[in-house]
Amino acid sequence: MICLLRWTALLWTLNSIPCALGMAVSEQSDGSCPPLSVEERRFSDVLDRPLEITGFDLTEMFLLRKGTIAEDLPSFRLGSSPLIKPTKLIFPNGLPSEYSLVSIWRVRRTTKKDRWYLWQIFDQSGGSQVNVVVDGDKKVVEFSFQSLLRNTLRYTFKSRDLHALFDRQWHKLSISVQTNAVSIYMDCKLIERRVTDERASIDPSGRTLITTRIEDGRPVDIELKQFLIYCDPYIAELENCCELEDPKCGAERTFNGTAPPLVTAQIPLMLSQPAPQSIDRCHCPAEKAGLPGVAGLPGQKGDKGEKGNTGEAGPTGNGGPKGELGSEGQKGIDGEKGDTGLPGTPGLPAEKECLKGDQGLQGEKGEKGSAGVPGRPGEPGKEGKRGRRGKPGDPGPRGSPGPAGAAEGASAKVLPKHFSLQNKY
């Protein structure tokens, strides 16, 4: 009922602003987007006639091979070949300035923490023009593009609601790209909206890739059901999630792009209203419930779950019994040399019967001592041997005059025979 009133007010507004009406029609009829066939059940049935659906099915354009075929909506298991093609083959007339990106996929156990490109367009020189990055480690989604000044702007969506995107279940991730805003939807619920700068136009001379690992350029190991780009920024909100809740939900009619255009989807309603509440937009026909079916076969064993969080510390346990004596430990490392100890007490007197010890080793030569105190005079020595005859001495001094001689005539005194004049002197 609330949705019906909202669209009634929207139609009334549409009739009062013919100028905006003509502008919205011209944006969709410029021939840049081909008609796109999609199931009618993908959209809310509050409209009285179908929308004109235009856009690109990247799932078909990249020729993905089938994987799990037991489900009503086939999924694709990506191979080892790079999922990259010339941009002109994907968008022959270029990419519109406003669009919606809608994808349905689930990560696998080996890739739930990988960082990879969901979608990227780069120019001839390898520079990124626009890309969507899924980061499993940080559990965020990034949207980047080139501004009018040709510098790269990146907007990271970090809502905790995006954490469920990595639980290895099927999810629908949609991105609404408008002139000055980017909105992220997950499982048909608005997660976050960011106001952005205007973007530069896309150069179609480069290449386009999908679901590729940033680390080595190989396809990321995920399962992909669908990857669509609508040439309408509001389709991201109009889509429901019936294919996630019940693949058989709703009718099987398709929109082939030939229906008359309903331009109500072009009115910028989303930026003027608060984020809608999460509601069930899957309109399944009311049918009488049948009898319970037969119980199915047991399912296969699931993959090993993630490691749980560390639990809280438990209470302190009781003391255990005393353990056994441990084995002898290894010899420790030699310690440092200790300080000199205090002098010891005198030893006990040796016993008389103690045996004499062996002679010790010769000690090292000591240093030269200082001069000693002079000694006492020694005792007289023994008489020496007789010396040799000495040399003649020098002549003695002249003697004093002798006594007066005898008187003349007196007889001379006879000298002894042995007396010699030589002995006189």
Rosetta blueprint (number, residue, H / E / L):
1 M L
2 I H
3 C H
4 L H
5 L H
6 R H
7 W H
8 T H
9 A H
10 L H
11 L H
12 W H
13 T H
14 L H
15 N H
16 S H
17 I L
18 P H
19 C H
20 A H
21 L H
22 G H
23 M H
24 A H
25 V H
26 S H
27 E H
28 Q H
29 S L
30 D L
31 G L
32 S L
33 C L
34 P L
35 P E
36 L L
37 S L
38 V E
39 E E
40 E H
41 R H
42 R H
43 F E
44 S L
45 D L
46 V L
47 L L
48 D L
49 R L
50 P L
51 L L
52 E L
53 I L
54 T E
55 G E
56 F E
57 D E
58 L H
59 T H
60 E H
61 M H
62 F L
63 L L
64 L L
65 R L
66 K E
67 G L
68 T L
69 I L
70 A L
71 E L
72 D L
73 L L
74 P L
75 S L
76 F E
77 R E
78 L L
79 G L
80 S L
81 S L
82 P L
83 L L
84 I E
85 K E
86 P E
87 T H
88 K H
89 L H
90 I H
91 F L
92 P L
93 N L
94 G L
95 L L
96 P L
97 S L
98 E L
99 Y E
100 S E
101 L E
102 V E
103 S E
104 I E
105 W E
106 R E
107 V E
108 R L
109 R L
110 T L
111 T L
112 K L
113 K L
114 D L
115 R E
116 W E
117 Y E
118 L E
119 W E
120 Q E
121 I E
122 F E
123 D L
124 Q L
125 S L
126 G L
127 G L
128 S E
129 Q E
130 V E
131 N E
132 V E
133 V E
134 V E
135 D E
136 G L
137 D L
138 K L
139 K L
140 V E
141 V E
142 E E
143 F E
144 S E
145 F E
146 Q E
147 S E
148 L L
149 L L
150 R L
151 N L
152 T E
153 L E
154 R E
155 Y E
156 T E
157 F E
158 K L
159 S L
160 R H
161 D H
162 L H
163 H H
164 A H
165 L H
166 F H
167 D L
168 R L
169 Q L
170 W L
171 H E
172 K E
173 L E
174 S E
175 I E
176 S E
177 V E
178 Q E
179 T L
180 N L
181 A E
182 V E
183 S E
184 I E
185 Y E
186 M E
187 D L
188 C L
189 K E
190 L E
191 I E
192 E E
193 R E
194 R E
195 V E
196 T L
197 D L
198 E L
199 R E
200 A L
201 S L
202 I L
203 D L
204 P L
205 S L
206 G L
207 R E
208 T E
209 L E
210 I E
211 T E
212 T E
213 R E
214 I L
215 E L
216 D L
217 G L
218 R L
219 P E
220 V L
221 D L
222 I E
223 E E
224 L E
225 K E
226 Q E
227 F E
228 L E
229 I E
230 Y E
231 C L
232 D L
233 P L
234 Y L
235 I H
236 A H
237 E H
238 L H
239 E E
240 N L
241 C L
242 C H
243 E H
244 L H
245 E H
246 D L
247 P L
248 K L
249 C L
250 G L
251 A L
252 E L
253 R L
254 T E
255 F E
256 N L
257 G L
258 T L
259 A L
260 P L
261 P L
262 L L
263 V H
264 T H
265 A H
266 Q H
267 I L
268 P L
269 L L
270 M H
271 L H
272 S H
273 Q L
274 P L
275 A L
276 P L
277 Q L
278 S L
279 I L
280 D L
281 R L
282 C L
283 H L
284 C L
285 P L
286 A L
287 E L
288 K L
289 A L
290 G L
291 L L
292 P L
293 G L
294 V L
295 A L
296 G L
297 L L
298 P L
299 G L
300 Q L
301 K L
302 G L
303 D L
304 K L
305 G L
306 E L
307 K L
308 G L
309 N L
310 T L
311 G L
312 E L
313 A L
314 G L
315 P L
316 T L
317 G L
318 N L
319 G L
320 G L
321 P L
322 K L
323 G L
324 E L
325 L L
326 G L
327 S L
328 E L
329 G L
330 Q L
331 K L
332 G L
333 I L
334 D L
335 G L
336 E L
337 K L
338 G L
339 D L
340 T L
341 G L
342 L L
343 P L
344 G L
345 T L
346 P L
347 G L
348 L L
349 P L
350 A L
351 E L
352 K L
353 E L
354 C L
355 L L
356 K L
357 G L
358 D L
359 Q L
360 G L
361 L L
362 Q L
363 G L
364 E L
365 K L
366 G L
367 E L
368 K L
369 G L
370 S L
371 A L
372 G L
373 V L
374 P L
375 G L
376 R L
377 P L
378 G L
379 E L
380 P L
381 G L
382 K L
383 E L
384 G L
385 K L
386 R L
387 G L
388 R L
389 R L
390 G L
391 K L
392 P L
393 G L
394 D L
395 P L
396 G L
397 P L
398 R L
399 G L
400 S L
401 P L
402 G L
403 P L
404 A L
405 G L
406 A L
407 A L
408 E L
409 G L
410 A L
411 S L
412 A L
413 K L
414 V L
415 L L
416 P L
417 K L
418 H L
419 F L
420 S L
421 L H
422 Q H
423 N H
424 K H
425 Y L
